């Protein structure tokens, strides 16, 4: 998470599983959110960079994101991987970034 003094700016998760059930794909970045007043300040990019550094240190070959956004994660080097169903059975776009 990112903070500005006592104020929460942006956060996300880095976990073995996310909202795509029954998959061998791992790890996942999830629940990415930046509060409106901080958008446009590269906060999400800072979070993604930090998670990617950690994943590389863990020798993770690739990392995944499940989202319905188009054109957002591509800016950070993620590529569309495939459509998958989320835990509620809804279609979700899965993005992947190679780390090695």
N, C-alpha and C positions, 0 to 999 in steps of 0.2 A: 504494500500500500504506500501511497505518497501522502504526505501531510504538509500543510503550510502552517507552522506553529501548532496550534491546537486544532486546526481545521482539517478534516479529511478531504483530500483532493481527488484521489483516484484509487481504485483497487481492482484486483482480479485474483483468481485462484490458479494454482499450479498443482495439479492432482493426477493420480493414476487414472481416475475415471471422471467423466463429466455427465452430460445428459444424453449420451448415446449408449444405450444398454447393450450388453452381450457383444462386445467387440474386443479384439485383441490389440487394437490401436491404443497406444499410450506413450507418453503422458499428454495431458490436456491443459490448455489455458481456458479458463471459464469465468463467467460472471464479471466480465470486463465492464467497468463503469467509471466515467469521469463526471463529476458534478458540473452542471452547465456553466457556472461562472469561471471554470478552469479550462473549458474546451478551447482548442486552438493553440494550446501551449505545449504540445508534444508530450503530454503526461502519459498517454497510453504507450507511446513509443518508448519512453523511459522504463515503464513497467515491463514491456515485452523484451527489451534489451536485457534487463536484469534477469528475467526468467530464462532467456536463452543462454546467458552466461552460466547460470546454475545448471541447466540441462547439459550443456557441453562439458562442464566439470564432472557430471555424472555419466559421461560417455553415451548420452542419448542421441541416437541417429536422426530422429525427426520428432517434431512436436505438432500437435493438432489443436484446432479450434472449431467448434460447432457454432454456427451462426446463421442468421437469415440476411445479414448485411451483404451487399454486393459492392465491391470497390473500396472497402475500408481496409481490410487486412492485406490486400494486394500491395498497398503502399508500404507495408512493412516486410515484404518478401515472401508472403504466404501465397500459395497457389491452390486453386480449387482442386480438391482430391476426388470427392464423389458426394452424391446425395445419400443420406442415411436417415432413418427414422429416429426421432428422439423418444424419450421415455413416455410421452403422451401419444406416440404414434404419428406425430406430425413430421413432414419432411424437413430436413435441416441440411444446410450446406456445410460440408466438412472441408476445412482448409488444412494444408500441411506445409511445414517448412523444414527442409533438410538442414541439419546442423553440422554435418561433417563433410 
